[in-house]
Amino acid sequence: MDPLHLAVLDDEPDITRLLASYLAGHGFRVTQLHAGRDLMALMATDPPALVLLDLGLPGEDGLTIARQLRERWHCGLVIVTGRGDAVDKVVGLEVGADDYVTKPFDLRELVARIKAVLRRIEPAAPPPASAPTRWRFAGWTLDEAARELRAPDGQPATLTSGEFDLLCVLVRHAGRVLSRDFLLEHTRGRAAGPFDRTIDVQVGRLRRKIERDADHPELIKSVRSAGYVLVPAVEPA
């Protein structure tokens, strides 16, 4: 099996060399990049399974690059940056990053996060024939096998991979209050860290996309100090 291809985009060659060497030691093929245009060219010719993206690129907006990746390609995206402010992290997750790591970082932890994202985005094994893969709730139709969500009017909804995975977990456990740790473990394969708002950000984005029907103003309910619950009844489609 060919090694998985990763791309590292950072304006500091020392960092890209360090990451390339360390990740190669863990069985990855790594392309080092130092400009957004080089990443876009790579995506068109040899797309990586996951991109490690620095936001602080001279003369470039790292968040714009992140948005372009999400709009045009399906790949893992881990932001690795010196911007540790909570607002920057929220914005990074808002544009669709799968994870957000601040510098300085522990190399072993970074590899663990990369592997967790790759596990989450890889195609799932086909479920048993008896297991339902299509669900209906509040007029919406969720097709897990096709990774598609359709609105009550039949139009497809645009969700990021993280939002879709989160909705699948909520649908499978409809009516149950799910903790943030449970949701993070079942969507990203890791436990929540101190002040980790990843799930809160994704729930907020998901709400804005599916709670637009006036007949169902609150599909995902917050339960204080407990987590989130999908409120409407769910049935196999």
KOLLO-501242 format. One record per residue (C-alpha): x, y negated, z. Coordinates in steps of 0.001 Angstrom, whole numbers. Example, Ala and Ser with C-alpha at 12.3 -4.5 7.8 and 13.67 -1.06 7.14 Angstrom:
2
NODE;12300;4500;7800
NODE;13670;1060;7140
END
This chain:
237
NODE;0;0;0
NODE;1319;-3420;-937
NODE;2007;-5780;1975
NODE;-617;-8449;2609
NODE;286;-11815;1145
NODE;348;-14857;3442
NODE;1099;-18479;2557
NODE;2716;-20938;4957
NODE;2273;-24631;4143
NODE;4353;-26973;6296
NODE;6531;-29941;5421
NODE;9347;-28703;7692
NODE;11486;-26043;5949
NODE;12828;-24805;9305
NODE;9302;-23864;10378
NODE;8381;-22156;7114
NODE;11649;-20173;7182
NODE;11068;-19139;10808
NODE;7510;-18023;10130
NODE;8411;-16274;6875
NODE;11193;-14306;8575
NODE;9092;-13345;11588
NODE;5992;-12414;9576
NODE;8052;-10397;7108
NODE;9260;-8391;10099
NODE;5628;-7540;10781
NODE;5032;-6231;7281
NODE;3684;-9315;5500
NODE;4754;-10845;2200
NODE;5127;-14582;2765
NODE;5251;-17535;373
NODE;6727;-20749;1773
NODE;5160;-24010;581
NODE;5730;-27674;1393
NODE;3036;-29529;-574
NODE;-688;-29167;-1129
NODE;-353;-29053;-4922
NODE;1963;-26030;-4590
NODE;-670;-24219;-2519
NODE;-3379;-24925;-5112
NODE;-1130;-23577;-7856
NODE;-447;-20456;-5802
NODE;-4165;-19898;-5155
NODE;-4756;-19844;-8890
NODE;-1960;-17380;-9686
NODE;-1219;-15251;-6603
NODE;-3865;-15966;-3954
NODE;-2863;-15034;-398
NODE;-5130;-13209;2019
NODE;-4531;-15929;4604
NODE;-3080;-19440;4709
NODE;-1237;-21018;7622
NODE;-1800;-24745;7171
NODE;-135;-27703;8867
NODE;-2305;-30819;9012
NODE;535;-33324;9330
NODE;1757;-33372;5744
NODE;3404;-36641;4629
NODE;1225;-38422;2102
NODE;-1428;-35686;2158
NODE;-4573;-35008;4156
NODE;-4408;-31493;5578
NODE;-8145;-31485;6288
NODE;-8857;-32213;2613
NODE;-6699;-29240;1670
NODE;-8648;-27093;4158
NODE;-11955;-28182;2614
NODE;-10702;-27364;-887
NODE;-9706;-23877;243
NODE;-13117;-23264;1769
NODE;-14991;-24571;-1265
NODE;-13040;-22675;-3911
NODE;-11518;-19513;-2390
NODE;-12296;-16776;114
NODE;-9266;-16363;2343
NODE;-8328;-16579;5983
NODE;-7350;-20039;7193
NODE;-5378;-20705;10360
NODE;-4429;-24300;11083
NODE;-999;-24528;12735
NODE;-302;-28107;13710
NODE;1145;-30475;16254
NODE;-2244;-32182;16608
NODE;-3437;-30835;19929
NODE;-6221;-33320;20574
NODE;-9635;-31716;21172
NODE;-11203;-33897;18471
NODE;-8686;-32695;15880
NODE;-9416;-29081;16830
NODE;-13164;-29579;16517
NODE;-12759;-31243;13111
NODE;-10462;-28444;11948
NODE;-13020;-25823;12897
NODE;-15804;-27932;11378
NODE;-14160;-27798;7945
NODE;-14074;-24011;8157
NODE;-10758;-22958;9722
NODE;-10865;-19455;11203
NODE;-8492;-20421;14008
NODE;-6523;-23401;15282
NODE;-3052;-23079;16813
NODE;-1077;-25995;18229
NODE;2695;-26436;18141
NODE;4769;-25296;19894
NODE;3341;-21803;19604
NODE;4294;-18306;20679
NODE;5158;-16216;17630
NODE;3668;-13040;19090
NODE;383;-14791;19837
NODE;305;-16278;16349
NODE;713;-12833;14771
NODE;-2087;-11478;16979
NODE;-4377;-14314;15852
NODE;-3481;-13751;12200
NODE;-4288;-10039;12479
NODE;-7591;-10826;14221
NODE;-8636;-13146;11384
NODE;-7592;-10598;8751
NODE;-9614;-7872;10483
NODE;-12647;-10133;10534
NODE;-12532;-11113;6865
NODE;-11684;-7714;5387
NODE;-14592;-5910;3685
NODE;-16531;-3895;6198
NODE;-16986;-164;5798
NODE;-20424;769;4437
NODE;-22841;1364;7321
NODE;-24667;4689;7707
NODE;-27564;5090;5315
NODE;-30025;4990;8217
NODE;-28744;1685;9560
NODE;-30606;-1416;8294
NODE;-28493;-4015;6528
NODE;-31237;-6509;5607
NODE;-33149;-8476;8201
NODE;-35940;-11047;8319
NODE;-36412;-13710;10959
NODE;-38477;-16918;10878
NODE;-38797;-16613;7088
NODE;-35060;-16191;6527
NODE;-33598;-13028;4948
NODE;-30113;-11850;5932
NODE;-28370;-9246;3775
NODE;-25265;-8014;5570
NODE;-24073;-5750;2745
NODE;-24283;-8524;158
NODE;-23154;-11142;2711
NODE;-26060;-13336;1680
NODE;-28586;-15458;3564
NODE;-31738;-16720;1859
NODE;-33972;-19496;3131
NODE;-37765;-19166;3459
NODE;-38082;-20725;-18
NODE;-35838;-18017;-1477
NODE;-32817;-20256;-2035
NODE;-29395;-18943;-938
NODE;-27767;-20708;2000
NODE;-24079;-21601;1949
NODE;-22302;-20270;5024
NODE;-18620;-19926;5825
NODE;-17385;-16416;6631
NODE;-17256;-17340;10314
NODE;-20810;-18680;10322
NODE;-22102;-15587;8533
NODE;-20368;-13228;10976
NODE;-21752;-15203;13917
NODE;-25295;-15035;12533
NODE;-24984;-11270;11986
NODE;-24038;-10733;15635
NODE;-26904;-12929;16834
NODE;-29391;-11124;14559
NODE;-28256;-7654;15655
NODE;-28749;-8683;19292
NODE;-31804;-10908;18841
NODE;-33562;-11786;22083
NODE;-30453;-11138;24188
NODE;-28346;-13900;25702
NODE;-24802;-13438;24367
NODE;-21860;-15023;26148
NODE;-19247;-17062;24331
NODE;-16672;-14382;25132
NODE;-18924;-11695;23595
NODE;-19475;-13749;20449
NODE;-15801;-14614;20101
NODE;-14759;-10986;20558
NODE;-17300;-9725;17997
NODE;-16560;-12405;15388
NODE;-12867;-13155;15840
NODE;-11514;-10184;17761
NODE;-10132;-12188;20675
NODE;-11102;-13535;24062
NODE;-11818;-17183;24714
NODE;-9052;-19330;26133
NODE;-9448;-22234;28546
NODE;-11590;-25014;27028
NODE;-12075;-22931;23856
NODE;-15002;-24486;21956
NODE;-14749;-22343;18815
NODE;-18140;-20687;19293
NODE;-19855;-23933;20295
NODE;-18610;-25610;17118
NODE;-19717;-22728;14894
NODE;-23134;-22497;16556
NODE;-23590;-26231;15968
NODE;-22741;-25868;12279
NODE;-24992;-22835;11905
NODE;-27887;-24627;13573
NODE;-27656;-27543;11183
NODE;-27964;-25125;8266
NODE;-30819;-22865;9435
NODE;-32924;-25004;11776
NODE;-34177;-27307;9055
NODE;-37655;-25719;8984
NODE;-40024;-27841;11110
NODE;-41971;-24700;12113
NODE;-38841;-23302;13751
NODE;-36978;-26237;15294
NODE;-34858;-24052;17594
NODE;-33775;-20693;16259
NODE;-30598;-20453;18336
NODE;-31142;-21465;21943
NODE;-28427;-22521;24365
NODE;-28664;-20921;27798
NODE;-26752;-23027;30283
NODE;-23656;-21330;31710
NODE;-24602;-18108;29911
NODE;-24309;-18460;26137
NODE;-26650;-18322;23150
NODE;-29690;-16318;22075
NODE;-31478;-15933;18731
NODE;-35084;-16735;19630
NODE;-37343;-15495;16768
NODE;-38319;-11866;16306
NODE;-36125;-9922;13888
NODE;-37284;-7022;11728
NODE;-35627;-4907;9023
NODE;-36326;-6312;5569
END
